[in-house]
């Protein structure tokens, strides 16, 4: 992470919401009724594009609409943080990329996560001669073992989602973390070298598996992090137009469609 990066890629927030998204079905709070497009949030994920390729980080239930809304027409792989439904349930919509690109889609994740994805999606992975199924290649990754993805080094690292071990990802001079309640020491050293960091902040109240806003801000301050964008945001966080200006310098509330440069 400390070397010079001379090439430029783009990270797009394809989703910045929680497992229910925003607006939440049946909710009539001011955030869910807001006319500000920055208050409308798909389930959390990101699209990483660079000269040699492109990949998603997580592929949740909103994947189809994310592709349509943000003009995603190339996808060379998928990196999964963990197996929860809001991060993996868009798998069937990989099919158009299979057809367009004429090959299987690599999906990277920890062995536990891939096993669970395979169990839930037996129809994809059973040896059945059925035309039109998603074509997925499962590739195991381990924390702190670099993946060479089309010339871009992607480094998985360990964070804790409550008691569940999950992955964050570093690529070039950027970091992506979602659903964290605790970040282990080895990962913090990686964060300190990044120029741009994505970090989850759920809402204001304490939560047993996620940073709330004050915990995220304390974490950022304690470790001297800057240029941080908050994601995995609940409607209970409040209106973008009110919360965003209240944040400390160098900390930003992310929103769907926001694009950030990174270097690799």
C-alpha positions as CSV (number, residue, x, y, z in Angstrom):
1,X,0.0,0.0,0.0
2,X,2.9,2.4,0.5
3,X,4.2,2.3,-3.1
4,X,3.4,4.9,-5.7
5,X,0.3,4.4,-7.8
6,X,0.3,5.9,-11.3
7,X,-2.9,4.7,-12.9
8,X,-6.4,5.8,-12.2
9,X,-9.6,3.9,-11.6
10,X,-13.1,4.9,-10.4
11,X,-15.1,3.6,-7.5
12,X,-18.9,4.0,-7.7
13,X,-21.2,3.7,-4.7
14,X,-23.9,1.5,-6.2
15,X,-25.6,1.2,-2.9
16,X,-25.2,2.9,0.5
17,X,-28.2,1.6,2.4
18,X,-28.8,-1.1,5.0
19,X,-30.4,-4.5,4.5
20,X,-33.9,-2.9,4.0
21,X,-32.7,-0.1,1.8
22,X,-34.0,3.4,1.9
23,X,-36.9,4.2,1.7
24,X,-38.0,1.3,3.9
25,X,-41.2,-0.4,2.8
26,X,-44.2,1.0,4.8
27,X,-42.2,3.7,6.5
28,X,-43.4,7.3,6.4
29,X,-40.5,9.0,8.2
30,X,-39.1,12.2,6.7
31,X,-36.1,10.4,5.3
32,X,-38.2,7.8,3.5
33,X,-40.4,10.5,2.1
34,X,-37.5,12.8,1.1
35,X,-37.4,14.2,-2.4
36,X,-33.6,14.4,-2.2
37,X,-32.1,11.6,-4.3
38,X,-29.2,11.3,-1.9
39,X,-31.7,9.9,0.6
40,X,-32.6,7.0,-1.6
41,X,-30.3,4.1,-0.9
42,X,-29.9,0.7,-2.5
43,X,-28.4,-2.1,-0.5
44,X,-24.7,-1.5,0.1
45,X,-22.2,-2.4,-2.7
46,X,-19.6,-0.8,-4.9
47,X,-18.4,-1.0,-8.5
48,X,-14.7,-0.8,-9.1
49,X,-13.6,0.1,-12.7
50,X,-10.1,0.5,-14.1
51,X,-8.4,0.3,-17.4
52,X,-8.0,-3.5,-17.5
53,X,-11.4,-4.5,-15.9
54,X,-14.2,-4.0,-13.4
55,X,-15.6,-5.8,-10.4
56,X,-18.4,-5.5,-7.9
57,X,-17.9,-5.6,-4.1
58,X,-21.0,-7.5,-3.1
59,X,-24.0,-8.2,-5.2
60,X,-27.2,-7.7,-3.3
61,X,-30.9,-7.8,-4.1
62,X,-30.8,-4.4,-5.9
63,X,-28.0,-5.5,-8.4
64,X,-30.3,-5.4,-11.5
65,X,-31.4,-1.8,-10.8
66,X,-27.9,-0.7,-9.8
67,X,-26.6,-1.9,-13.2
68,X,-29.4,-0.1,-15.0
69,X,-29.2,3.1,-13.0
70,X,-25.4,3.4,-13.1
71,X,-24.8,2.1,-16.6
72,X,-22.8,-0.9,-15.6
73,X,-22.1,-2.8,-18.8
74,X,-18.9,-4.6,-17.9
75,X,-18.3,-7.0,-15.1
76,X,-15.2,-9.2,-14.8
77,X,-15.6,-10.5,-11.2
78,X,-17.3,-10.1,-7.8
79,X,-15.7,-9.9,-4.4
80,X,-17.9,-10.8,-1.5
81,X,-17.6,-9.4,2.0
82,X,-19.9,-11.9,3.7
83,X,-22.9,-14.1,3.1
84,X,-25.8,-12.0,4.4
85,X,-28.7,-11.7,2.1
86,X,-28.3,-8.0,1.4
87,X,-24.8,-8.7,0.1
88,X,-25.3,-11.8,-2.1
89,X,-28.9,-12.1,-3.3
90,X,-28.4,-10.6,-6.7
91,X,-26.5,-13.5,-8.1
92,X,-29.1,-14.6,-10.7
93,X,-28.7,-11.3,-12.5
94,X,-25.2,-12.1,-13.5
95,X,-26.7,-13.9,-16.5
96,X,-26.6,-11.0,-18.9
97,X,-22.9,-10.6,-18.3
98,X,-22.4,-14.3,-19.0
99,X,-24.2,-13.9,-22.3
100,X,-22.5,-10.7,-23.3
101,X,-18.9,-11.7,-22.3
102,X,-19.2,-15.4,-23.2
103,X,-17.6,-16.7,-20.0
104,X,-18.1,-17.7,-16.4
105,X,-18.1,-15.0,-13.7
106,X,-15.5,-15.4,-11.0
107,X,-16.8,-14.8,-7.5
108,X,-14.2,-14.3,-4.7
109,X,-14.9,-15.0,-1.1
110,X,-13.9,-16.9,2.0
111,X,-14.5,-20.7,2.0
112,X,-17.4,-20.4,4.5
113,X,-19.1,-17.8,2.5
114,X,-18.8,-19.6,-0.8
115,X,-20.1,-22.8,0.7
116,X,-23.2,-21.0,2.0
117,X,-23.8,-19.2,-1.4
118,X,-23.5,-22.6,-3.1
119,X,-26.0,-24.2,-0.6
120,X,-28.6,-21.4,-1.1
121,X,-28.2,-21.5,-4.9
122,X,-28.2,-25.2,-5.6
123,X,-29.9,-24.7,-8.9
124,X,-26.8,-22.8,-10.2
125,X,-24.2,-25.2,-9.1
126,X,-25.8,-28.7,-9.5
127,X,-24.7,-30.5,-12.7
128,X,-28.0,-29.9,-14.6
129,X,-28.0,-29.3,-18.3
130,X,-30.2,-26.2,-18.3
131,X,-29.5,-23.4,-20.6
132,X,-29.7,-19.9,-19.1
133,X,-28.4,-20.5,-15.6
134,X,-25.8,-18.1,-14.2
135,X,-22.3,-19.3,-14.8
136,X,-20.3,-18.7,-11.7
137,X,-16.8,-19.8,-10.8
138,X,-16.2,-19.8,-7.0
139,X,-12.7,-18.7,-6.0
140,X,-11.6,-18.9,-2.4
141,X,-9.7,-16.0,-0.8
142,X,-8.0,-15.6,2.5
143,X,-7.4,-12.5,4.6
144,X,-4.1,-10.8,3.8
145,X,-3.5,-12.9,0.7
146,X,-3.3,-10.6,-2.4
147,X,-5.5,-11.4,-5.4
148,X,-4.1,-10.3,-8.7
149,X,-7.3,-9.2,-10.5
150,X,-6.3,-8.2,-14.1
151,X,-3.3,-6.4,-12.8
152,X,-5.0,-4.7,-9.9
153,X,-3.9,-6.1,-6.5
154,X,-6.9,-6.7,-4.3
155,X,-6.1,-7.4,-0.6
156,X,-8.8,-9.0,1.6
157,X,-8.5,-8.2,5.3
158,X,-10.3,-9.1,8.5
159,X,-13.0,-7.1,10.1
160,X,-15.7,-8.4,12.6
161,X,-19.4,-8.0,12.0
162,X,-20.4,-8.6,15.6
163,X,-19.1,-12.1,16.1
164,X,-19.0,-13.0,12.4
165,X,-15.6,-12.7,10.7
166,X,-16.0,-10.9,7.4
167,X,-13.8,-9.2,4.8
168,X,-12.9,-5.7,3.9
169,X,-11.0,-5.0,0.7
170,X,-8.0,-2.8,-0.2
171,X,-7.3,-2.0,-3.9
172,X,-4.8,0.6,-5.0
173,X,-4.9,3.5,-2.5
174,X,-8.5,2.8,-1.5
175,X,-10.2,0.8,1.3
176,X,-13.8,-0.6,1.4
177,X,-15.3,-1.7,4.7
178,X,-19.0,-2.5,5.4
179,X,-20.9,-4.0,8.3
180,X,-17.9,-3.7,10.7
181,X,-18.2,-3.5,14.5
182,X,-14.5,-4.2,15.1
183,X,-11.4,-3.9,12.9
184,X,-8.4,-5.9,13.9
185,X,-4.9,-4.4,14.4
186,X,-3.4,-5.8,11.2
187,X,-6.2,-4.2,9.2
188,X,-5.8,-0.8,10.9
189,X,-2.3,-0.6,9.7
190,X,-3.5,-1.0,6.1
191,X,-6.2,1.7,6.6
192,X,-3.6,4.2,7.8
193,X,-1.8,4.0,4.4
194,X,-4.9,4.5,2.3
195,X,-5.9,7.8,0.7
196,X,-9.6,7.1,0.6
197,X,-11.6,4.9,3.0
198,X,-15.2,3.7,2.9
199,X,-16.5,2.8,6.3
200,X,-19.9,1.8,7.6
201,X,-22.0,3.9,10.0
202,X,-25.5,2.6,10.6
203,X,-27.3,5.3,12.6
204,X,-27.1,7.1,15.9
205,X,-28.1,4.4,18.4
206,X,-25.7,1.6,19.6
207,X,-25.9,-1.6,17.6
208,X,-24.4,-5.0,18.4
209,X,-23.0,-5.8,15.0
210,X,-22.4,-2.4,13.3
211,X,-20.6,0.8,14.0
212,X,-23.0,3.6,14.8
213,X,-22.1,7.1,13.8
214,X,-20.3,8.1,17.0
215,X,-18.3,4.8,17.0
216,X,-17.3,5.3,13.4
217,X,-16.2,8.9,14.1
218,X,-14.3,7.8,17.2
219,X,-12.6,5.1,15.2
220,X,-11.7,7.6,12.4
221,X,-10.3,10.1,15.0
222,X,-8.4,7.6,17.1
223,X,-6.5,6.3,14.1
224,X,-5.9,9.6,12.3
225,X,-7.9,8.6,9.2
226,X,-8.9,11.2,6.6
227,X,-11.0,11.3,3.4
228,X,-13.5,8.8,4.8
229,X,-16.9,8.1,3.2
230,X,-19.6,6.6,5.3
231,X,-21.9,3.9,4.0
232,X,-24.4,1.2,5.0
233,X,-26.7,4.0,6.3
234,X,-30.1,3.5,7.8
235,X,-33.1,5.8,7.4
236,X,-32.7,6.4,11.1
237,X,-29.5,8.3,10.4
238,X,-31.4,11.3,9.3
239,X,-31.6,13.5,6.2
240,X,-28.5,13.7,4.0
241,X,-28.8,17.5,3.9
242,X,-28.8,17.8,7.7
243,X,-26.3,15.0,8.6
244,X,-23.6,15.6,6.0
245,X,-22.8,19.2,6.9
246,X,-22.5,18.2,10.6
247,X,-19.7,15.7,10.0
248,X,-16.1,16.6,10.9
249,X,-13.7,17.8,8.2
250,X,-12.5,14.9,6.0
251,X,-15.6,12.7,6.7
252,X,-18.4,12.5,4.2
253,X,-21.8,10.8,4.0
254,X,-21.8,8.8,0.9
255,X,-24.8,8.4,-1.4
256,X,-25.8,6.2,-4.3
257,X,-24.1,7.1,-7.6
258,X,-21.2,9.0,-5.9
259,X,-18.0,8.4,-7.8
260,X,-14.5,8.6,-6.3
261,X,-11.1,8.3,-8.1
262,X,-8.5,5.8,-6.8
263,X,-5.0,5.1,-8.0
264,X,-3.3,1.8,-8.5
